[in-house]
């Protein structure tokens, strides 16, 4: 039996760091490719399938946030940001832009490996390249390829978490989903926050896709969770 090794792309302009991480990943059994600038990294990602990307923010040619934005137009591959910046705004920008996680330099390799394992576990069971099928209910349309949501023909801007939550609800349309089920599938099994995170993000979604349009898409099932239902 042939065991398929998981493939990781490192996009990092500091060659010593890239080589160090590469050697550790190879020792752990991963296949590794490297790029030393944003443009080369983006082209590699377009040309080859990867299971995970380690992406530095401060890159020559094309910065990491822009590389992240462009990758998210065609792929949902897990991305962990590597950054020397520790300001909250940089972390928020990266996570809202579609990153799955971040780690601040200098980092312990054991922590990076642990974060990689978590991200790969989350990835298991879902396709890295996005399902092109459009998801709809009433006058709401979600395009997984473009990661866009329209209500009554108007584009609605959602954060990555809001989009993932809405997509999960739409993929399970007419099924009542408990808060724990939503947490496990949208936030991941390692999420340490409480189930009230689901309620908070449902409110965020409603404020963006329902209230401005006078529509109702997400229904609360008291004591259980939430459901998106086809119009009767």
Phi and psi in degrees as GROMACS dihedral restraints (atoms count N, CA, C in turn):
[ dihedral_restraints ]
;  ai    aj    ak    al  type     phi  dphi    fc
    3     4     5     6     1   -88.3    20    10
    4     5     6     7     1   127.3    20    10
    6     7     8     9     1   -95.6    20    10
    7     8     9    10     1   121.2    20    10
    9    10    11    12     1   -81.1    20    10
   10    11    12    13     1   115.8    20    10
   12    13    14    15     1   -78.2    20    10
   13    14    15    16     1   142.9    20    10
   15    16    17    18     1   -74.0    20    10
   16    17    18    19     1   142.1    20    10
   18    19    20    21     1  -107.4    20    10
   19    20    21    22     1   130.0    20    10
   21    22    23    24     1  -122.4    20    10
   22    23    24    25     1   134.7    20    10
   24    25    26    27     1  -105.3    20    10
   25    26    27    28     1   125.8    20    10
   27    28    29    30     1  -103.1    20    10
   28    29    30    31     1   120.7    20    10
   30    31    32    33     1  -113.5    20    10
   31    32    33    34     1   100.1    20    10
   33    34    35    36     1  -151.6    20    10
   34    35    36    37     1   125.5    20    10
   36    37    38    39     1   -82.8    20    10
   37    38    39    40     1   -17.1    20    10
   39    40    41    42     1   -85.1    20    10
   40    41    42    43     1   104.0    20    10
   42    43    44    45     1   -62.5    20    10
   43    44    45    46     1   -34.5    20    10
   45    46    47    48     1   -65.3    20    10
   46    47    48    49     1   -41.9    20    10
   48    49    50    51     1   -66.0    20    10
   49    50    51    52     1   -44.9    20    10
   51    52    53    54     1   -59.8    20    10
   52    53    54    55     1   -43.3    20    10
   54    55    56    57     1   -68.0    20    10
   55    56    57    58     1   -41.3    20    10
   57    58    59    60     1   -60.0    20    10
   58    59    60    61     1   -48.9    20    10
   60    61    62    63     1   -64.7    20    10
   61    62    63    64     1   -39.7    20    10
   63    64    65    66     1   -57.8    20    10
   64    65    66    67     1   -48.5    20    10
   66    67    68    69     1   -61.8    20    10
   67    68    69    70     1   -40.1    20    10
   69    70    71    72     1   -65.1    20    10
   70    71    72    73     1   -40.9    20    10
   72    73    74    75     1   -67.9    20    10
   73    74    75    76     1   -41.0    20    10
   75    76    77    78     1   -62.2    20    10
   76    77    78    79     1   -41.4    20    10
   78    79    80    81     1   -60.1    20    10
   79    80    81    82     1   -34.1    20    10
   81    82    83    84     1   -81.2    20    10
   82    83    84    85     1    -4.1    20    10
   84    85    86    87     1   100.4    20    10
   85    86    87    88     1    12.8    20    10
   87    88    89    90     1   -93.6    20    10
   88    89    90    91     1   153.3    20    10
   90    91    92    93     1   -88.4    20    10
   91    92    93    94     1   141.1    20    10
   93    94    95    96     1  -132.9    20    10
   94    95    96    97     1   137.7    20    10
   96    97    98    99     1  -123.1    20    10
   97    98    99   100     1   153.3    20    10
   99   100   101   102     1  -128.9    20    10
  100   101   102   103     1   150.3    20    10
  102   103   104   105     1  -140.4    20    10
  103   104   105   106     1   143.7    20    10
  105   106   107   108     1  -105.9    20    10
  106   107   108   109     1     4.5    20    10
  108   109   110   111     1  -149.7    20    10
  109   110   111   112     1   165.4    20    10
  111   112   113   114     1   -64.4    20    10
  112   113   114   115     1   -40.8    20    10
  114   115   116   117     1   -66.4    20    10
  115   116   117   118     1   -44.7    20    10
  117   118   119   120     1   -64.5    20    10
  118   119   120   121     1   -38.9    20    10
  120   121   122   123     1   -63.2    20    10
  121   122   123   124     1   -42.5    20    10
  123   124   125   126     1   -63.4    20    10
  124   125   126   127     1   -42.9    20    10
  126   127   128   129     1   -65.5    20    10
  127   128   129   130     1   -38.4    20    10
  129   130   131   132     1   -61.6    20    10
  130   131   132   133     1   -42.7    20    10
  132   133   134   135     1   -64.6    20    10
  133   134   135   136     1   -35.1    20    10
  135   136   137   138     1   -71.3    20    10
  136   137   138   139     1   -33.3    20    10
  138   139   140   141     1   -86.6    20    10
  139   140   141   142     1   -26.3    20    10
  141   142   143   144     1  -133.7    20    10
  142   143   144   145     1   149.1    20    10
  144   145   146   147     1   -81.7    20    10
  145   146   147   148     1   134.9    20    10
  147   148   149   150     1  -126.1    20    10
  148   149   150   151     1   153.0    20    10
  150   151   152   153     1   -89.4    20    10
  151   152   153   154     1   -20.2    20    10
  153   154   155   156     1  -164.4    20    10
  154   155   156   157     1   149.8    20    10
  156   157   158   159     1  -125.8    20    10
  157   158   159   160     1   131.7    20    10
  159   160   161   162     1  -100.1    20    10
  160   161   162   163     1   117.3    20    10
  162   163   164   165     1  -124.5    20    10
  163   164   165   166     1   117.0    20    10
  165   166   167   168     1   -74.8    20    10
  166   167   168   169     1   145.3    20    10
  168   169   170   171     1   -79.5    20    10
  169   170   171   172     1   -44.8    20    10
  171   172   173   174     1   -87.4    20    10
  172   173   174   175     1    91.3    20    10
  174   175   176   177     1  -122.1    20    10
  175   176   177   178     1   147.3    20    10
  177   178   179   180     1   -77.2    20    10
  178   179   180   181     1   153.9    20    10
  180   181   182   183     1    85.5    20    10
  181   182   183   184     1   -57.0    20    10
  183   184   185   186     1  -149.2    20    10
  184   185   186   187     1   119.1    20    10
  186   187   188   189     1   -70.9    20    10
  187   188   189   190     1   162.7    20    10
  189   190   191   192     1   -60.7    20    10
  190   191   192   193     1   -35.8    20    10
  192   193   194   195     1   -65.9    20    10
  193   194   195   196     1   -37.9    20    10
  195   196   197   198     1   -71.2    20    10
  196   197   198   199     1   -38.8    20    10
  198   199   200   201     1   -60.3    20    10
  199   200   201   202     1   -44.8    20    10
  201   202   203   204     1   -56.9    20    10
  202   203   204   205     1   -47.8    20    10
  204   205   206   207     1   -59.4    20    10
  205   206   207   208     1   -42.2    20    10
  207   208   209   210     1   -72.7    20    10
  208   209   210   211     1   -37.7    20    10
  210   211   212   213     1   -62.5    20    10
  211   212   213   214     1   -39.1    20    10
  213   214   215   216     1   -67.8    20    10
  214   215   216   217     1    -9.7    20    10
  216   217   218   219     1   -76.2    20    10
  217   218   219   220     1   -19.6    20    10
  219   220   221   222     1  -135.0    20    10
  220   221   222   223     1    -7.5    20    10
  222   223   224   225     1  -147.2    20    10
  223   224   225   226     1   146.0    20    10
  225   226   227   228     1  -108.3    20    10
  226   227   228   229     1    23.9    20    10
  228   229   230   231     1   -57.1    20    10
  229   230   231   232     1   137.6    20    10
  231   232   233   234     1   -59.6    20    10
  232   233   234   235     1   135.1    20    10
  234   235   236   237     1  -128.5    20    10
  235   236   237   238     1   125.6    20    10
  237   238   239   240     1  -109.9    20    10
  238   239   240   241     1   124.5    20    10
  240   241   242   243     1   -82.0    20    10
  241   242   243   244     1   135.9    20    10
  243   244   245   246     1  -108.6    20    10
  244   245   246   247     1   120.3    20    10
  246   247   248   249     1  -146.1    20    10
  247   248   249   250     1   143.2    20    10
  249   250   251   252     1   -84.3    20    10
  250   251   252   253     1   -10.3    20    10
  252   253   254   255     1   -82.5    20    10
  253   254   255   256     1   139.7    20    10
  255   256   257   258     1  -122.8    20    10
  256   257   258   259     1    10.4    20    10
  258   259   260   261     1   -69.8    20    10
  259   260   261   262     1   141.5    20    10
  261   262   263   264     1   -57.7    20    10
  262   263   264   265     1   -39.2    20    10
  264   265   266   267     1   -61.7    20    10
  265   266   267   268     1   -35.9    20    10
  267   268   269   270     1   -68.2    20    10
  268   269   270   271     1   -39.7    20    10
  270   271   272   273     1   -66.0    20    10
  271   272   273   274     1   -44.4    20    10
  273   274   275   276     1   -63.6    20    10
  274   275   276   277     1   -43.1    20    10
  276   277   278   279     1   -59.0    20    10
  277   278   279   280     1   -44.0    20    10
  279   280   281   282     1   -66.0    20    10
  280   281   282   283     1   -45.6    20    10
  282   283   284   285     1   -67.6    20    10
  283   284   285   286     1   -42.5    20    10
  285   286   287   288     1   -67.8    20    10
  286   287   288   289     1   -25.7    20    10
  288   289   290   291     1   -79.3    20    10
  289   290   291   292     1    -6.3    20    10
  291   292   293   294     1   120.8    20    10
  292   293   294   295     1     0.4    20    10
  294   295   296   297     1   -69.5    20    10
  295   296   297   298     1   149.2    20    10
  297   298   299   300     1   -89.5    20    10
  298   299   300   301     1   -26.2    20    10
  300   301   302   303     1  -165.7    20    10
  301   302   303   304     1   172.9    20    10
  303   304   305   306     1  -147.5    20    10
  304   305   306   307     1   156.4    20    10
  306   307   308   309     1  -142.4    20    10
  307   308   309   310     1   136.1    20    10
  309   310   311   312     1   -94.2    20    10
  310   311   312   313     1   132.6    20    10
  312   313   314   315     1   -75.3    20    10
  313   314   315   316     1   146.5    20    10
  315   316   317   318     1   -75.9    20    10
  316   317   318   319     1   146.3    20    10
  318   319   320   321     1  -125.0    20    10
  319   320   321   322     1   156.7    20    10
  321   322   323   324     1   -81.9    20    10
  322   323   324   325     1   133.3    20    10
  324   325   326   327     1   -61.0    20    10
  325   326   327   328     1   -31.2    20    10
  327   328   329   330     1   -63.2    20    10
  328   329   330   331     1   -38.2    20    10
  330   331   332   333     1   -68.7    20    10
  331   332   333   334     1   -41.8    20    10
  333   334   335   336     1   -60.6    20    10
  334   335   336   337     1   -44.7    20    10
  336   337   338   339     1   -61.7    20    10
  337   338   339   340     1   -38.8    20    10
  339   340   341   342     1   -64.6    20    10
  340   341   342   343     1   -42.8    20    10
  342   343   344   345     1   -65.1    20    10
  343   344   345   346     1   -36.4    20    10
  345   346   347   348     1   -62.8    20    10
  346   347   348   349     1   -45.2    20    10
  348   349   350   351     1   -61.5    20    10
  349   350   351   352     1   -41.3    20    10
  351   352   353   354     1   -62.1    20    10
  352   353   354   355     1   -47.0    20    10
  354   355   356   357     1   -62.7    20    10
  355   356   357   358     1   -38.4    20    10
  357   358   359   360     1   -70.7    20    10
  358   359   360   361     1   -33.6    20    10
  360   361   362   363     1   -64.7    20    10
  361   362   363   364     1   -40.3    20    10
  363   364   365   366     1   -63.7    20    10
  364   365   366   367     1   -36.3    20    10
  366   367   368   369     1   -68.5    20    10
  367   368   369   370     1   -30.9    20    10
  369   370   371   372     1   -55.9    20    10
  370   371   372   373     1   131.1    20    10
  372   373   374   375     1    92.1    20    10
  373   374   375   376     1    -3.6    20    10
  375   376   377   378     1  -127.2    20    10
  376   377   378   379     1   152.4    20    10
  378   379   380   381     1   -75.6    20    10
  379   380   381   382     1   135.8    20    10
  381   382   383   384     1   -67.6    20    10
  382   383   384   385     1   -43.9    20    10
  384   385   386   387     1   -92.0    20    10
  385   386   387   388     1   134.9    20    10
  387   388   389   390     1   -69.8    20    10
  388   389   390   391     1   143.3    20    10
  390   391   392   393     1   -66.6    20    10
  391   392   393   394     1   120.8    20    10
  393   394   395   396     1   -73.6    20    10
  394   395   396   397     1    -8.3    20    10
  396   397   398   399     1   -69.0    20    10
  397   398   399   400     1   126.2    20    10
  399   400   401   402     1   -73.1    20    10
  400   401   402   403     1   139.3    20    10
  402   403   404   405     1  -106.6    20    10
  403   404   405   406     1   132.4    20    10
  405   406   407   408     1  -138.3    20    10
  406   407   408   409     1   153.8    20    10
  408   409   410   411     1  -153.1    20    10
  409   410   411   412     1   124.2    20    10
  411   412   413   414     1    55.4    20    10
  412   413   414   415     1  -127.0    20    10
  414   415   416   417     1  -100.2    20    10
  415   416   417   418     1    21.1    20    10
  417   418   419   420     1  -104.0    20    10
  418   419   420   421     1   131.4    20    10
  420   421   422   423     1  -130.4    20    10
  421   422   423   424     1   130.3    20    10
  423   424   425   426     1  -118.0    20    10
  424   425   426   427     1   124.5    20    10
  426   427   428   429     1  -105.3    20    10
  427   428   429   430     1   105.9    20    10
  429   430   431   432     1   -65.2    20    10
  430   431   432   433     1   -30.6    20    10
  432   433   434   435     1   -68.6    20    10
  433   434   435   436     1   -46.9    20    10
  435   436   437   438     1   -88.4    20    10
  436   437   438   439     1   -10.3    20    10
  438   439   440   441     1    53.4    20    10
  439   440   441   442     1    50.6    20    10
  441   442   443   444     1  -123.4    20    10
  442   443   444   445     1   147.5    20    10
  444   445   446   447     1  -125.4    20    10
  445   446   447   448     1   131.9    20    10
  447   448   449   450     1  -123.1    20    10
  448   449   450   451     1   137.5    20    10
  450   451   452   453     1  -123.3    20    10
  451   452   453   454     1   122.7    20    10
  453   454   455   456     1    53.4    20    10
  454   455   456   457     1    37.6    20    10
  456   457   458   459     1    81.7    20    10
  457   458   459   460     1    -2.3    20    10
  459   460   461   462     1  -102.5    20    10
  460   461   462   463     1   131.8    20    10
  462   463   464   465     1   -68.3    20    10
  463   464   465   466     1   132.5    20    10
  465   466   467   468     1  -114.5    20    10
  466   467   468   469     1   124.7    20    10
  468   469   470   471     1   -84.0    20    10
  469   470   471   472     1   120.8    20    10
  471   472   473   474     1  -121.1    20    10
  472   473   474   475     1   150.3    20    10
  474   475   476   477     1   -73.4    20    10
  475   476   477   478     1   168.8    20    10
  477   478   479   480     1   -57.8    20    10
  478   479   480   481     1   -44.5    20    10
  480   481   482   483     1   -66.2    20    10
  481   482   483   484     1   -41.1    20    10
  483   484   485   486     1   -62.8    20    10
  484   485   486   487     1   -43.2    20    10
  486   487   488   489     1   -63.5    20    10
  487   488   489   490     1   -46.8    20    10
  489   490   491   492     1   -61.1    20    10
  490   491   492   493     1   -39.4    20    10
  492   493   494   495     1   -65.1    20    10
  493   494   495   496     1   -47.4    20    10
  495   496   497   498     1   -63.0    20    10
  496   497   498   499     1   -41.9    20    10
  498   499   500   501     1   -61.5    20    10
  499   500   501   502     1   -41.8    20    10
  501   502   503   504     1   -65.3    20    10
  502   503   504   505     1   -42.0    20    10
  504   505   506   507     1   -62.8    20    10
  505   506   507   508     1   -41.4    20    10
  507   508   509   510     1   -69.2    20    10
  508   509   510   511     1   -36.8    20    10
  510   511   512   513     1   -67.3    20    10
  511   512   513   514     1   -21.8    20    10
  513   514   515   516     1  -114.2    20    10
  514   515   516   517     1    37.1    20    10
  516   517   518   519     1   -55.3    20    10
  517   518   519   520     1   138.5    20    10
  519   520   521   522     1    74.0    20    10
  520   521   522   523     1     7.4    20    10
  522   523   524   525     1  -111.6    20    10
  523   524   525   526     1   126.0    20    10
  525   526   527   528     1   -75.4    20    10
  526   527   528   529     1   122.7    20    10
  528   529   530   531     1  -110.0    20    10
  529   530   531   532     1   129.0    20    10
  531   532   533   534     1   -73.2    20    10
  532   533   534   535     1   161.0    20    10
  534   535   536   537     1   -61.2    20    10
  535   536   537   538     1   -40.1    20    10
  537   538   539   540     1   -64.1    20    10
  538   539   540   541     1   -40.9    20    10
  540   541   542   543     1   -63.0    20    10
  541   542   543   544     1   -42.5    20    10
  543   544   545   546     1   -64.3    20    10
  544   545   546   547     1   -43.8    20    10
  546   547   548   549     1   -58.0    20    10
  547   548   549   550     1   -46.1    20    10
  549   550   551   552     1   -65.2    20    10
  550   551   552   553     1   -35.1    20    10
  552   553   554   555     1   -93.1    20    10
  553   554   555   556     1   -22.5    20    10
  555   556   557   558     1  -105.5    20    10
  556   557   558   559     1   -42.3    20    10
  558   559   560   561     1   -91.5    20    10
  559   560   561   562     1   -32.6    20    10
  561   562   563   564     1   105.8    20    10
  562   563   564   565     1   157.3    20    10
  564   565   566   567     1   -66.4    20    10
  565   566   567   568     1   -22.9    20    10
  567   568   569   570     1   -89.3    20    10
  568   569   570   571     1     1.9    20    10
  570   571   572   573     1   -63.4    20    10
  571   572   573   574     1   129.3    20    10
  573   574   575   576     1   -98.3    20    10
  574   575   576   577     1    -6.8    20    10
  576   577   578   579     1   -78.8    20    10
  577   578   579   580     1   173.7    20    10
  579   580   581   582     1   -85.7    20    10
  580   581   582   583     1   172.4    20    10
  582   583   584   585     1   -68.8    20    10
  583   584   585   586     1   -11.5    20    10
  585   586   587   588     1   -67.9    20    10
  586   587   588   589     1   -13.5    20    10
  588   589   590   591     1   -60.0    20    10
  589   590   591   592     1   -35.3    20    10
  591   592   593   594     1   -64.0    20    10
  592   593   594   595     1   -45.4    20    10
  594   595   596   597     1   -61.1    20    10
  595   596   597   598     1   -40.9    20    10
  597   598   599   600     1   -62.0    20    10
  598   599   600   601     1   -45.8    20    10
  600   601   602   603     1   -75.1    20    10
  601   602   603   604     1   -27.0    20    10
  603   604   605   606     1   -63.5    20    10
  604   605   606   607     1   -41.0    20    10
  606   607   608   609     1   -63.1    20    10
  607   608   609   610     1   -42.0    20    10
  609   610   611   612     1   -58.3    20    10
  610   611   612   613     1   -46.7    20    10
  612   613   614   615     1   -61.7    20    10
  613   614   615   616     1   -45.7    20    10
  615   616   617   618     1   -61.1    20    10
  616   617   618   619     1   -36.2    20    10
  618   619   620   621     1   -69.0    20    10
  619   620   621   622     1   -17.4    20    10
  621   622   623   624     1  -105.3    20    10
  622   623   624   625     1   -37.0    20    10
  624   625   626   627     1  -107.3    20    10
  625   626   627   628     1   -13.2    20    10
  627   628   629   630     1  -112.0    20    10
  628   629   630   631     1   -60.3    20    10
  630   631   632   633     1   -58.0    20    10
  631   632   633   634     1   -43.9    20    10
  633   634   635   636     1   -67.7    20    10
  634   635   636   637     1   -17.6    20    10
  636   637   638   639     1  -113.0    20    10
  637   638   639   640     1    -0.6    20    10
  639   640   641   642     1    63.9    20    10
  640   641   642   643     1    34.1    20    10
  642   643   644   645     1  -114.9    20    10
  643   644   645   646     1   163.6    20    10
  645   646   647   648     1  -132.2    20    10
  646   647   648   649     1   113.9    20    10
  648   649   650   651     1  -116.8    20    10
  649   650   651   652     1   -38.7    20    10
  651   652   653   654     1  -103.0    20    10
  652   653   654   655     1   124.7    20    10
  654   655   656   657     1  -110.9    20    10
  655   656   657   658     1   139.3    20    10
  657   658   659   660     1   -90.0    20    10
  658   659   660   661     1   129.2    20    10
  660   661   662   663     1  -107.1    20    10
  661   662   663   664     1   102.0    20    10
  663   664   665   666     1   -58.2    20    10
  664   665   666   667     1   132.4    20    10
  666   667   668   669     1    82.8    20    10
  667   668   669   670     1    -4.6    20    10
  669   670   671   672     1  -123.8    20    10
  670   671   672   673     1   -69.9    20    10
  672   673   674   675     1   173.6    20    10
  673   674   675   676     1  -130.3    20    10
  675   676   677   678     1  -137.8    20    10
  676   677   678   679     1   158.1    20    10
  678   679   680   681     1  -152.2    20    10
  679   680   681   682     1   144.4    20    10
  681   682   683   684     1  -103.2    20    10
  682   683   684   685     1   125.8    20    10
  684   685   686   687     1  -115.2    20    10
  685   686   687   688     1   146.5    20    10
  687   688   689   690     1   -63.3    20    10
  688   689   690   691     1   146.5    20    10
  690   691   692   693     1   -63.8    20    10
  691   692   693   694     1   137.3    20    10
